[in-house]
Each structure stands twice: as C-alpha cells, then as structure tokens.
Amino acid sequence: METETGAGLPRGLKQRHLSMIALGGAIGAGLFVGSGVGIRAAGPAIVVAYVLAGGLVLLVMRMLAEMSAADPATGSFSVHAAKALGPWAGLTAGWLYWSLLVVSVAAEAIGAADIMTGWLPGVPGWVWMTLFMAVFTGSNLAAVRRFGDLEFWFAGLKVTAICVFLLLGALAVCGLLPGSAAPGAAHLTGHGGFLPHGWHGLALGLVAAVFAYGGLETVTIAAAESADPVRAVGRAARTVVWRICLFYIGSMAVIVTLLPWDSGTAHTSPYSGTLERMGVPGAGHLMNAVVLVALLSAMNANIYGSSRMLYSLVHRGDAPRALGRVTQGGVPRNAVLASAAFGFAAVVLSVVWPETVFRFLLNAVGATILIVWFLIGLSQLRLRRRRAAHGEAEPPVRMWLFPHLTRLALLAIGAVLVVMVVEPDSRTQVLCTGVWAVLLIVCGLVNGRRGRARRAAHAGARHRAG
C-alpha cells in the first residue's frame, strides 16, 4: 500500500501550479455551457442550488484536505479509502475516478473540435480531436513542472475571463454600463417567480450544480508532487474552493438577474446571451474562445489526473505493473500513454457509435463523482476515529465540527443520489454507474483475496525455510 507522498515522482509543482490545476479541472464546459441545464430546471433559484452545492463541495474538500495533509499520496482519496475501508475500496475509488477522467477527456476533445469546426468548417472534427489529444499527451509526457506551467497559463486565461464577466455583470446590474438600465429584480421575481418549478426544480438544479463542481479533487493528487505537500494541500483546498464558489455563484447571480431565466439563450448559451445583453460586440465568438480554452485546459488537467491515479493503482498492485514505469525525468510515461489511449479510444467511439457505446460510457461515469465523494466521507470518518483510538496526534488540517459535518455531507450526497434515481432523465446514469461500481468492488474483493493468499504462501515458505 502506498505510503510515500510522491511514490517515486519528483516534486516539481509549486503552490501556484496547484491552485491553477484545481481550477483547470473544475472550470470546464460545465460552467460556461452546462449551467444552462440548471437554469432551465431551477430558474432564478439556480443561485440557491449553487450555494448549496458549494457548501457540500466545501465539506468534501475539507475532509479530503484533512486526509491528504496527514498522508499526502499520489492516489489521494483512493489511497485513503484503501487504508480506511480496505483494498477493495481503494481499487474501486481509483478506477472509478480514472474512468471518469478519461471519458471526460473524450467529451472535452469533442466539444473543442466542434468549436474549431464552426470556425474552420473545411477541417473535419476528427483532425482537431487527434491534434488536441496529441498535444496534451505530449505536454503530460514532459517534466511535471512544464505541465504545471502550461496549466497555470490556461487556467489563468479562464479566471481572467470570469473576473471580467463578473465585473461587467456587476456594472450592468447597477445600471452603470453605457446604454443599459438596472434590471432590478424583474427577472428574479417575474416569469413564474423565483421558484418557477417549485422545490422539485430546485432539487434538479442542485443535481446539475453538484456535477459542475467536480474536478477539484485533482489538486490533492497533484499535491504529492509539490515541494511541501502538507502545507500545499491545505492551502490549495481552502483557497481554490472559495474561488470556485465565487465564480460559479457570482456568474449564476449575474446571468439570472440580467436575463429572463425562461429565454432560450439562458438555456443554450447563458454567458453569450448575458454578454449580448450588456452590449459586448462579438459576444458569441468571444465566449466560444473562452469555452475552447476551458475545454483544452480541462483536457490537460484530466490527462494528468488520470495518469497519476493509474500510477497509484499500479503502485498498490491494482493495475498492471508495466504501467508504473517512470522516465528519468520522473514522468509515469506508460500511465500517461495508457490514459491518453483510452481517452482517444472514447473519442473514436463517439464518432463510430455516438448513440450507443459512447452514450453508455457517459452514463457509466455519470454518478461517479458522488460515489467518490461518499467514499471520501466514509474514509475520513474511519481514519479520524482510528487516529483518536490509537492516541495519535491530530492532523494538521482538521474537518470542522467532526463528526457532525461529515455525517451531514454523507446524508447530502445520499439525498442527491436519491433525486437522481427518482428522476427518469438521470436514473440511467445512477444504474450504469452502480453496475460499474459493483463490478469494481467484486474485482477489488477478489484481488484482495488473492493478495492475502500470496502473502500467506510467502509467510509459510519463510517459516519452512527458517
């Protein structure tokens, strides 16, 4: 079982890299495009949905920060799950998250190619997908510091775009932009009211908001490759979550204040529609450029996260050993290539069987983040109690109001899963992800049994030799 922070990987990442890697994984198309789904479901109450989801992710990241600060590891929560609940939990969490990231890479490559095809229709989409996969596979094969520098600038562009959007939005809400009048609360209380679809709509908006926050976990994976993992993970987990919440909640507040929630623009392209409402010229092309950067940044971060998770699985005996080889520069090359290969295979499936095999892949990872968060909560609960029982020192970063907030987070995650099961549109995702998770649990139990049998055989051989 993995105990060392980097497990043979160099510590080439700095604090600025960690913060931007987390932002890069979390700020993708889900913010700029996918937020329209939540607005359609909840109306102006989407702001409340993002506040509630932000509170949940804050608790999850605090639990994860506690465990990662006490025991930084390349596999992050999969390592903690293995130690707290057993090897089967580590295998399940690791492979679930790896599959989520590689399928996300494919989805992001498709979205980026669609934007490029809109600008240059003469170039087929598959050419752009291949180019993007090759570029970011190459960036991840370079030294980790080079990857961190690239992601720093990528994420920096996204953060700058959101800050400008929030600034312009605040001016427009106050009626301070030339040629604009303050909308007041007309769009918040009109068009059916603040809760146009009632509490049911808010619940659906909450589900959409929860998934928008996914990707923050990557920062604890990357922390193991920093110079001071304990300090880095605590600081990054605190600052990044607040920034994400500000960007997401602030953006939603600006959009539903300036746009009628039931307009088609608010559902399909909320950011472009809001910029057009402010009178920004070329808003559509501008937002397409921002979304393209967001997608490419998320691709880069997800190839990194998936390769490190795969490397950790190898280190614990839950993946083929050949994937664990590290180059002289400290890069797990085979893990990067394998993760990128599966991502590219998913891209091919999206072209050949878009409505069958690829849709099944999307459904199979649809509820993954909730299962991973649930395992994080259970692991933190078990490990904290184990520390207390053994009289060990408290971790440098601690969960607030333990164990009450941990239990509250677990209940909240369970409630979101229940909403998804009740709703026909999301039920398939929960069922497909559940089947995938059960298969991994079975594999983990079988692998654990084989491991115990091998250890028993080795112990018996040593005993007889003695």
Kinemage of the C-alpha trace (Angstrom):
@kinemage 1
@onewidth
@group {chain A} dominant
@subgroup {mainchain}
@vectorlist {calphas} color= white
{ca met a 1} P 0.000 0.000 0.000
{ca glu a 2} L 1.214 3.446 -0.904
{ca thr a 3} L 2.705 5.390 1.951
{ca glu a 4} L 5.149 7.820 0.398
{ca thr a 5} L 3.918 11.127 -0.936
{ca gly a 6} L 5.110 11.002 -4.496
{ca ala a 7} L 5.924 7.288 -4.628
{ca gly a 8} L 8.991 7.916 -6.825
{ca leu a 9} L 7.689 11.002 -8.640
{ca pro a 10} L 9.634 14.292 -8.452
{ca arg a 11} L 8.279 17.285 -6.564
{ca gly a 12} L 8.281 19.787 -9.384
{ca leu a 13} L 4.985 21.585 -8.756
{ca lys a 14} L 4.728 24.902 -6.948
{ca gln a 15} L 1.813 26.376 -4.998
{ca arg a 16} L 0.747 28.495 -7.970
{ca his a 17} L 0.643 25.361 -10.119
{ca leu a 18} L -1.567 23.505 -7.649
{ca ser a 19} L -4.150 26.247 -7.432
{ca met a 20} L -4.412 26.543 -11.192
{ca ile a 21} L -4.506 22.765 -11.736
{ca ala a 22} L -7.540 22.564 -9.494
{ca leu a 23} L -9.178 25.472 -11.294
{ca gly a 24} L -8.319 23.898 -14.642
{ca gly a 25} L -10.024 20.638 -13.732
{ca ala a 26} L -13.140 22.270 -12.310
{ca ile a 27} L -13.752 25.177 -14.701
{ca gly a 28} L -14.712 23.473 -17.943
{ca ala a 29} L -17.665 23.497 -20.275
{ca gly a 30} L -19.866 22.614 -17.298
{ca leu a 31} L -19.652 26.232 -16.176
{ca phe a 32} L -19.846 28.064 -19.485
{ca val a 33} L -22.348 25.841 -21.307
{ca gly a 34} L -23.751 23.194 -18.963
{ca ser a 35} L -25.050 25.760 -16.489
{ca gly a 36} L -27.982 26.325 -18.843
{ca val a 37} L -29.365 22.917 -17.817
{ca gly a 38} L -29.549 24.017 -14.205
{ca ile a 39} L -31.139 27.355 -15.118
{ca arg a 40} L -33.832 25.592 -17.131
{ca ala a 41} L -34.600 23.285 -14.189
{ca ala a 42} L -34.487 25.732 -11.273
{ca gly a 43} L -34.976 29.183 -12.795
{ca pro a 44} L -33.549 32.051 -10.705
{ca ala a 45} L -33.287 29.619 -7.782
{ca ile a 46} L -30.225 28.169 -9.532
{ca val a 47} L -28.261 30.625 -7.380
{ca val a 48} L -29.517 28.820 -4.256
{ca ala a 49} L -28.676 25.466 -5.873
{ca tyr a 50} L -25.088 26.572 -6.470
{ca val a 51} L -24.815 27.878 -2.905
{ca leu a 52} L -25.977 24.521 -1.504
{ca ala a 53} L -23.753 22.532 -3.860
{ca gly a 54} L -20.846 24.828 -2.997
{ca gly a 55} L -21.392 24.132 0.691
{ca leu a 56} L -21.327 20.397 0.021
{ca val a 57} L -18.142 20.528 -2.044
{ca leu a 58} L -16.545 22.711 0.638
{ca leu a 59} L -17.173 19.954 3.198
{ca val a 60} L -15.910 17.246 0.849
{ca met a 61} L -12.730 19.153 0.082
{ca arg a 62} L -12.149 19.838 3.773
{ca met a 63} L -12.395 16.118 4.526
{ca leu a 64} L -10.066 15.353 1.640
{ca ala a 65} L -7.629 18.051 2.749
{ca glu a 66} L -7.521 16.554 6.247
{ca met a 67} L -6.580 13.122 4.936
{ca ser a 68} L -4.164 14.434 2.296
{ca ala a 69} L -2.365 16.726 4.723
{ca ala a 70} L -1.929 13.845 7.185
{ca asp a 71} L -0.850 11.420 4.447
{ca pro a 72} L -0.094 13.013 1.034
{ca ala a 73} L -0.190 10.399 -1.710
{ca thr a 74} L -0.272 10.342 -5.490
{ca gly a 75} L -3.539 8.397 -5.426
{ca ser a 76} L -5.135 10.804 -2.933
{ca phe a 77} L -8.594 9.591 -1.872
{ca ser a 78} L -8.119 6.112 -3.395
{ca val a 79} L -5.149 5.563 -1.057
{ca his a 80} L -7.130 6.863 1.914
{ca ala a 81} L -10.103 4.642 1.020
{ca ala a 82} L -7.829 1.591 0.865
{ca lys a 83} L -6.408 2.356 4.301
{ca ala a 84} L -9.745 3.180 5.886
{ca leu a 85} L -12.117 0.676 4.317
{ca gly a 86} L -9.921 -1.978 2.715
{ca pro a 87} L -8.100 -2.594 -0.604
{ca trp a 88} L -11.416 -3.113 -2.420
{ca ala a 89} L -12.412 0.499 -1.657
{ca gly a 90} L -9.094 1.863 -2.931
{ca leu a 91} L -9.372 -0.097 -6.167
{ca thr a 92} L -12.997 0.962 -6.642
{ca ala a 93} L -12.386 4.670 -5.965
{ca gly a 94} L -9.245 4.730 -8.114
{ca trp a 95} L -10.686 3.020 -11.176
{ca leu a 96} L -13.988 4.906 -10.918
{ca tyr a 97} L -12.192 8.238 -10.915
{ca trp a 98} L -9.796 7.175 -13.662
{ca ser a 99} L -12.710 6.174 -15.900
{ca leu a 100} L -14.465 9.462 -15.175
{ca leu a 101} L -11.395 11.465 -16.188
{ca val a 102} L -10.611 9.588 -19.416
{ca val a 103} L -14.225 9.784 -20.612
{ca ser a 104} L -14.232 13.472 -19.680
{ca val a 105} L -11.108 13.936 -21.820
{ca ala a 106} L -13.018 12.484 -24.771
{ca ala a 107} L -16.051 14.710 -24.159
{ca glu a 108} L -13.813 17.778 -23.908
{ca ala a 109} L -11.970 16.866 -27.116
{ca ile a 110} L -15.308 16.549 -28.915
{ca gly a 111} L -16.512 19.914 -27.608
{ca ala a 112} L -13.268 21.664 -28.563
{ca ala a 113} L -13.362 20.109 -32.048
{ca asp a 114} L -16.947 21.314 -32.535
{ca ile a 115} L -15.872 24.894 -31.820
{ca met a 116} L -12.938 24.675 -34.225
{ca thr a 117} L -15.160 23.138 -36.917
{ca gly a 118} L -17.553 26.052 -36.536
{ca trp a 119} L -14.686 28.453 -37.206
{ca leu a 120} L -12.993 26.333 -39.892
{ca pro a 121} L -15.684 24.100 -41.431
{ca gly a 122} L -13.309 22.775 -44.070
{ca val a 123} L -11.310 20.773 -41.471
{ca pro a 124} L -13.008 17.573 -40.223
{ca gly a 125} L -13.670 17.298 -36.491
{ca trp a 126} L -11.572 14.154 -36.108
{ca val a 127} L -8.480 16.096 -37.228
{ca trp a 128} L -8.921 18.566 -34.363
{ca met a 129} L -9.609 15.764 -31.858
{ca thr a 130} L -6.429 13.960 -32.906
{ca leu a 131} L -4.402 17.159 -32.745
{ca phe a 132} L -5.651 18.068 -29.271
{ca met a 133} L -5.052 14.564 -27.912
{ca ala a 134} L -1.516 14.533 -29.339
{ca val a 135} L -0.647 17.992 -27.964
{ca phe a 136} L -1.826 17.295 -24.434
{ca thr a 137} L -0.399 13.814 -24.337
{ca gly a 138} L 2.917 15.440 -25.221
{ca ser a 139} L 2.532 18.094 -22.527
{ca asn a 140} L 1.934 15.389 -19.936
{ca leu a 141} L 4.965 13.410 -21.105
{ca ala a 142} L 7.172 16.419 -20.376
{ca ala a 143} L 8.513 17.140 -16.896
{ca val a 144} L 5.734 17.813 -14.416
{ca arg a 145} L 6.868 21.412 -13.979
{ca arg a 146} L 6.326 22.039 -17.711
{ca phe a 147} L 2.817 20.620 -17.398
{ca gly a 148} L 2.214 22.850 -14.389
{ca asp a 149} L 3.392 25.946 -16.276
{ca leu a 150} L 1.072 25.212 -19.208
{ca glu a 151} L -1.909 24.629 -16.946
{ca phe a 152} L -1.095 27.770 -14.989
{ca trp a 153} L -1.495 29.938 -18.094
{ca phe a 154} L -4.509 28.030 -19.376
{ca ala a 155} L -6.365 28.354 -16.097
{ca gly a 156} L -5.213 31.952 -15.753
{ca leu a 157} L -6.973 32.857 -19.003
{ca lys a 158} L -10.200 31.270 -17.756
{ca val a 159} L -10.031 33.027 -14.403
{ca thr a 160} L -9.382 36.352 -16.120
{ca ala a 161} L -12.388 35.820 -18.404
{ca ile a 162} L -14.670 35.034 -15.455
{ca cys a 163} L -13.425 38.025 -13.456
{ca val a 164} L -14.080 40.346 -16.403
{ca phe a 165} L -17.544 38.799 -16.816
{ca leu a 166} L -18.332 39.334 -13.133
{ca leu a 167} L -17.074 42.924 -13.231
{ca leu a 168} L -19.122 43.785 -16.327
{ca gly a 169} L -22.104 41.945 -14.856
{ca ala a 170} L -21.926 43.912 -11.610
{ca leu a 171} L -21.802 47.175 -13.566
{ca ala a 172} L -24.760 46.099 -15.709
{ca val a 173} L -26.810 45.052 -12.677
{ca cys a 174} L -26.215 48.501 -11.167
{ca gly a 175} L -27.060 50.211 -14.461
{ca leu a 176} L -23.586 51.698 -14.811
{ca leu a 177} L -22.783 50.404 -18.298
{ca pro a 178} L -23.378 52.867 -21.167
{ca gly a 179} L -26.801 52.390 -22.745
{ca ser a 180} L -28.051 49.974 -20.059
{ca ala a 181} L -30.564 50.314 -17.269
{ca ala a 182} L -30.542 48.446 -13.977
{ca pro a 183} L -32.921 45.443 -14.310
{ca gly a 184} L -33.705 45.355 -10.611
{ca ala a 185} L -35.491 42.187 -9.501
{ca ala a 186} L -37.721 41.924 -12.573
{ca his a 187} L -36.089 38.743 -13.859
{ca leu a 188} L -35.722 37.239 -10.391
{ca thr a 189} L -39.366 37.523 -9.378
{ca gly a 190} L -41.103 37.644 -12.760
{ca his a 191} L -41.599 34.868 -15.317
{ca gly a 192} L -43.112 32.499 -12.770
{ca gly a 193} L -41.271 33.756 -9.694
{ca phe a 194} L -38.019 32.868 -8.000
{ca leu a 195} L -39.019 29.181 -7.782
{ca pro a 196} L -40.922 28.707 -11.052
{ca his a 197} L -40.822 24.903 -10.819
{ca gly a 198} L -41.076 24.704 -7.038
{ca trp a 199} L -38.810 22.694 -4.784
{ca his a 200} L -38.665 19.911 -7.343
{ca gly a 201} L -36.989 22.269 -9.808
{ca leu a 202} L -34.543 23.392 -7.126
{ca ala a 203} L -33.630 19.757 -6.455
{ca leu a 204} L -32.917 19.186 -10.154
{ca gly a 205} L -30.868 22.381 -10.264
{ca leu a 206} L -28.913 21.150 -7.257
{ca val a 207} L -28.003 17.948 -9.093
{ca ala a 208} L -26.724 19.979 -12.047
{ca ala a 209} L -24.772 22.276 -9.722
{ca val a 210} L -23.139 19.394 -7.849
{ca phe a 211} L -21.676 17.959 -11.030
{ca ala a 212} L -20.417 21.374 -12.125
{ca tyr a 213} L -18.091 21.420 -9.092
{ca gly a 214} L -16.467 18.075 -9.967
{ca gly a 215} L -12.737 18.182 -10.717
{ca leu a 216} L -11.478 19.946 -7.608
{ca glu a 217} L -10.156 16.613 -6.283
{ca thr a 218} L -7.253 16.784 -8.737
{ca val a 219} L -5.459 19.283 -6.511
{ca thr a 220} L -4.851 16.641 -3.824
{ca ile a 221} L -3.473 14.264 -6.463
{ca ala a 222} L -1.071 16.938 -7.695
{ca ala a 223} L -0.067 17.979 -4.164
{ca ala a 224} L 2.041 14.828 -3.786
{ca glu a 225} L 4.361 16.210 -6.482
{ca ser a 226} L 4.891 19.543 -4.739
{ca ala a 227} L 7.832 20.569 -2.564
{ca asp a 228} L 5.747 20.793 0.624
{ca pro a 229} L 2.699 18.527 0.184
{ca val a 230} L 1.238 19.024 3.667
{ca arg a 231} L 1.221 22.819 3.501
{ca ala a 232} L 0.315 22.901 -0.191
{ca val a 233} L -2.760 20.718 0.014
{ca gly a 234} L -4.247 22.602 2.945
{ca arg a 235} L -3.747 25.993 1.340
{ca ala a 236} L -4.920 24.923 -2.113
{ca ala a 237} L -8.030 23.193 -0.803
{ca arg a 238} L -9.036 26.312 1.123
{ca thr a 239} L -8.371 28.967 -1.498
{ca val a 240} L -9.498 27.070 -4.586
{ca val a 241} L -12.905 26.097 -3.189
{ca trp a 242} L -13.724 29.691 -2.287
{ca arg a 243} L -12.649 30.904 -5.723
{ca ile a 244} L -14.739 28.282 -7.485
{ca cys a 245} L -17.783 29.095 -5.350
{ca leu a 246} L -17.334 32.806 -6.085
{ca phe a 247} L -17.043 32.209 -9.824
{ca tyr a 248} L -19.973 29.809 -10.032
{ca ile a 249} L -22.392 31.535 -7.651
{ca gly a 250} L -21.450 35.008 -8.857
{ca ser a 251} L -21.857 34.003 -12.505
{ca met a 252} L -25.276 32.465 -11.913
{ca ala a 253} L -26.429 35.552 -9.992
{ca val a 254} L -25.365 37.852 -12.853
{ca ile a 255} L -26.990 35.669 -15.532
{ca val a 256} L -30.426 35.244 -13.924
{ca thr a 257} L -30.508 38.913 -12.920
{ca leu a 258} L -29.807 40.187 -16.437
{ca leu a 259} L -31.588 37.507 -18.500
{ca pro a 260} L -35.100 36.050 -18.221
{ca trp a 261} L -34.481 32.505 -16.969
{ca asp a 262} L -37.022 31.055 -19.433
{ca ser a 263} L -35.405 32.538 -22.541
{ca gly a 264} L -33.795 30.150 -24.977
{ca thr a 265} L -30.496 31.980 -24.704
{ca ala a 266} L -30.320 31.377 -20.944
{ca his a 267} L -30.695 27.642 -21.587
{ca thr a 268} L -28.325 27.170 -24.527
{ca ser a 269} L -25.635 29.850 -24.135
{ca pro a 270} L -26.153 31.767 -20.882
{ca tyr a 271} L -22.795 33.559 -20.905
{ca ser a 272} L -23.018 34.656 -24.540
{ca gly a 273} L -26.591 35.839 -24.006
{ca thr a 274} L -25.594 37.852 -20.953
{ca leu a 275} L -22.673 39.492 -22.774
{ca glu a 276} L -25.008 40.393 -25.647
{ca arg a 277} L -27.412 41.892 -23.106
{ca met a 278} L -24.505 44.049 -21.868
{ca gly a 279} L -23.797 45.187 -25.429
{ca val a 280} L -20.398 43.449 -25.754
{ca pro a 281} L -19.588 43.184 -29.504
{ca gly a 282} L -18.916 39.691 -30.881
{ca ala a 283} L -20.121 38.068 -27.665
{ca gly a 284} L -20.760 34.709 -29.310
{ca his a 285} L -17.272 34.355 -30.786
{ca leu a 286} L -15.705 35.704 -27.608
{ca met a 287} L -17.412 33.098 -25.453
{ca asn a 288} L -16.560 30.339 -27.920
{ca ala a 289} L -12.896 31.288 -27.500
{ca val a 290} L -13.229 31.206 -23.700
{ca val a 291} L -15.028 27.850 -23.802
{ca leu a 292} L -12.316 26.472 -26.105
{ca val a 293} L -9.611 27.470 -23.620
{ca ala a 294} L -11.675 25.971 -20.795
{ca leu a 295} L -12.056 22.668 -22.631
{ca leu a 296} L -8.378 22.435 -23.564
{ca ser a 297} L -7.319 23.269 -20.015
{ca ala a 298} L -9.647 20.628 -18.593
{ca met a 299} L -8.284 18.076 -21.087
{ca asn a 300} L -4.753 18.815 -19.970
{ca ala a 301} L -5.628 18.569 -16.258
{ca asn a 302} L -7.681 15.392 -16.681
{ca ile a 303} L -4.963 13.542 -18.598
{ca tyr a 304} L -2.627 14.465 -15.754
{ca gly a 305} L -5.048 13.367 -13.028
{ca ser a 306} L -5.938 10.097 -14.735
{ca ser a 307} L -2.283 9.169 -15.314
{ca arg a 308} L -1.378 9.828 -11.664
{ca met a 309} L -4.360 7.854 -10.412
{ca leu a 310} L -3.377 4.965 -12.687
{ca tyr a 311} L 0.208 5.158 -11.442
{ca ser a 312} L -1.031 4.954 -7.860
{ca leu a 313} L -3.173 1.914 -8.700
{ca val a 314} L -0.088 0.221 -10.134
{ca his a 315} L 1.900 1.072 -7.013
{ca arg a 316} L -0.713 -0.711 -4.859
{ca gly a 317} L -0.961 -3.774 -7.102
{ca asp a 318} L -4.369 -2.847 -8.566
{ca ala a 319} L -3.162 -2.328 -12.149
{ca pro a 320} L -0.547 -3.962 -14.453
{ca arg a 321} L 2.992 -3.311 -13.248
{ca ala a 322} L 4.207 -2.266 -16.708
{ca leu a 323} L 2.152 0.908 -16.404
{ca gly a 324} L 4.191 2.053 -13.413
{ca arg a 325} L 7.487 2.739 -15.163
{ca val a 326} L 8.880 6.227 -14.639
{ca thr a 327} L 11.173 8.106 -17.024
{ca gln a 328} L 14.434 9.730 -15.960
{ca gly a 329} L 12.528 12.997 -15.801
{ca gly a 330} L 10.129 11.495 -13.261
{ca val a 331} L 7.094 11.098 -15.554
{ca pro a 332} L 4.981 7.904 -15.393
{ca arg a 333} L 5.133 7.612 -19.181
{ca asn a 334} L 3.194 4.380 -19.615
{ca ala a 335} L 0.420 5.591 -17.324
{ca val a 336} L 0.145 8.813 -19.344
{ca leu a 337} L 0.068 6.909 -22.643
{ca ala a 338} L -2.485 4.405 -21.368
{ca ser a 339} L -4.793 7.131 -20.045
{ca ala a 340} L -4.496 9.142 -23.247
{ca ala a 341} L -5.064 5.990 -25.336
{ca phe a 342} L -8.310 5.216 -23.539
{ca gly a 343} L -9.360 8.832 -23.920
{ca phe a 344} L -8.671 8.681 -27.636
{ca ala a 345} L -10.497 5.346 -27.897
{ca ala a 346} L -13.527 7.021 -26.345
{ca val a 347} L -13.215 9.776 -28.978
{ca val a 348} L -13.282 7.120 -31.709
{ca leu a 349} L -16.336 5.509 -30.126
{ca ser a 350} L -18.058 8.898 -30.110
{ca val a 351} L -17.594 9.047 -33.892
{ca val a 352} L -18.431 5.416 -34.715
{ca trp a 353} L -21.196 4.693 -32.163
{ca pro a 354} L -22.239 8.058 -30.721
{ca glu a 355} L -25.722 6.995 -29.570
{ca thr a 356} L -24.858 3.539 -28.243
{ca val a 357} L -21.378 2.731 -26.912
{ca phe a 358} L -20.261 6.303 -26.216
{ca arg a 359} L -23.573 7.198 -24.577
{ca phe a 360} L -23.175 4.102 -22.373
{ca leu a 361} L -19.708 5.320 -21.371
{ca leu a 362} L -21.116 8.725 -20.457
{ca asn a 363} L -23.869 7.104 -18.388
{ca ala a 364} L -21.397 4.722 -16.727
{ca val a 365} L -19.445 7.645 -15.273
{ca gly a 366} L -22.485 9.896 -14.752
{ca ala a 367} L -22.760 9.468 -10.985
{ca thr a 368} L -19.105 8.615 -10.350
{ca ile a 369} L -18.239 11.853 -8.573
{ca leu a 370} L -20.967 11.264 -5.977
{ca ile a 371} L -19.716 7.750 -5.212
{ca val a 372} L -16.160 9.072 -4.912
{ca trp a 373} L -17.311 11.837 -2.563
{ca phe a 374} L -19.220 9.296 -0.472
{ca leu a 375} L -16.090 7.138 -0.156
{ca ile a 376} L -14.113 10.245 0.843
{ca gly a 377} L -16.615 10.918 3.649
{ca leu a 378} L -16.554 7.329 4.905
{ca ser a 379} L -12.755 7.236 4.773
{ca gln a 380} L -12.357 10.462 6.718
{ca leu a 381} L -14.826 9.273 9.353
{ca arg a 382} L -12.971 5.977 9.805
{ca leu a 383} L -9.424 7.366 9.721
{ca arg a 384} L -10.156 10.196 12.164
{ca arg a 385} L -11.691 7.765 14.651
{ca arg a 386} L -8.765 5.385 14.196
{ca arg a 387} L -6.329 8.194 14.992
{ca ala a 388} L -8.238 9.018 18.170
{ca ala a 389} L -8.407 5.356 19.218
{ca his a 390} L -4.636 4.943 18.763
{ca gly a 391} L -3.846 8.195 20.576
{ca glu a 392} L -2.182 9.741 17.507
{ca ala a 393} L -1.717 13.478 17.085
{ca glu a 394} L -4.467 15.365 15.307
{ca pro a 395} L -3.841 16.019 11.584
{ca pro a 396} L -2.517 19.460 10.587
{ca val a 397} L -5.773 20.196 8.721
{ca arg a 398} L -8.959 19.148 10.502
{ca met a 399} L -12.570 18.743 9.465
{ca trp a 400} L -14.908 21.250 11.083
{ca leu a 401} L -17.318 20.051 13.816
{ca phe a 402} L -16.297 16.435 13.406
{ca pro a 403} L -18.166 14.069 13.103
{ca his a 404} L -21.381 16.081 12.635
{ca leu a 405} L -20.483 17.851 9.380
{ca thr a 406} L -19.019 14.652 7.961
{ca arg a 407} L -22.297 12.874 8.585
{ca leu a 408} L -24.233 15.813 7.149
{ca ala a 409} L -22.162 15.657 3.970
{ca leu a 410} L -22.786 11.910 3.631
{ca leu a 411} L -26.533 12.464 4.054
{ca ala a 412} L -26.474 15.245 1.453
{ca ile a 413} L -24.639 13.058 -1.063
{ca gly a 414} L -27.148 10.273 -0.443
{ca ala a 415} L -30.017 12.730 -0.970
{ca val a 416} L -28.624 13.842 -4.346
{ca leu a 417} L -28.341 10.198 -5.420
{ca val a 418} L -31.965 9.618 -4.393
{ca val a 419} L -33.087 12.589 -6.500
{ca met a 420} L -31.179 11.163 -9.467
{ca val a 421} L -32.799 7.741 -9.030
{ca val a 422} L -36.289 9.252 -8.803
{ca glu a 423} L -35.830 11.353 -11.946
{ca pro a 424} L -36.202 9.362 -15.211
{ca asp a 425} L -33.627 11.529 -17.028
{ca ser a 426} L -30.835 10.726 -14.557
{ca arg a 427} L -31.891 7.273 -13.366
{ca thr a 428} L -29.959 5.530 -16.133
{ca gln a 429} L -26.754 7.267 -15.068
{ca val a 430} L -27.079 6.050 -11.477
{ca leu a 431} L -27.874 2.494 -12.574
{ca cys a 432} L -25.000 2.316 -15.083
{ca thr a 433} L -22.525 3.825 -12.622
{ca gly a 434} L -23.834 1.449 -9.942
{ca val a 435} L -23.203 -1.579 -12.158
{ca trp a 436} L -19.674 -0.352 -12.928
{ca ala a 437} L -19.015 0.263 -9.225
{ca val a 438} L -20.295 -3.211 -8.244
{ca leu a 439} L -18.029 -4.846 -10.824
{ca leu a 440} L -15.051 -2.927 -9.440
{ca ile a 441} L -15.949 -3.883 -5.860
{ca val a 442} L -16.066 -7.548 -6.871
{ca cys a 443} L -12.690 -7.213 -8.621
{ca gly a 444} L -11.298 -5.498 -5.529
{ca leu a 445} L -12.511 -8.257 -3.216
{ca val a 446} L -11.109 -10.976 -5.499
{ca asn a 447} L -7.812 -9.116 -5.862
{ca gly a 448} L -7.616 -8.663 -2.093
{ca arg a 449} L -8.251 -12.354 -1.502
{ca arg a 450} L -5.515 -13.301 -3.955
{ca gly a 451} L -3.143 -10.857 -2.283
{ca arg a 452} L -3.813 -12.384 1.140
{ca ala a 453} L -3.268 -15.872 -0.303
{ca arg a 454} L 0.083 -14.829 -1.808
{ca arg a 455} L 1.207 -13.237 1.444
{ca ala a 456} L 0.192 -16.339 3.373
{ca ala a 457} L 2.115 -18.543 0.938
{ca his a 458} L 5.239 -16.365 1.229
{ca ala a 459} L 4.974 -16.377 5.024
{ca gly a 460} L 4.653 -20.168 5.021
{ca ala a 461} L 7.670 -20.526 2.757
{ca arg a 462} L 9.764 -18.286 5.032
{ca his a 463} L 8.632 -20.265 8.051
{ca arg a 464} L 9.627 -23.560 6.480
{ca ala a 465} L 12.962 -22.116 5.364
{ca gly a 466} L 13.606 -20.916 8.903
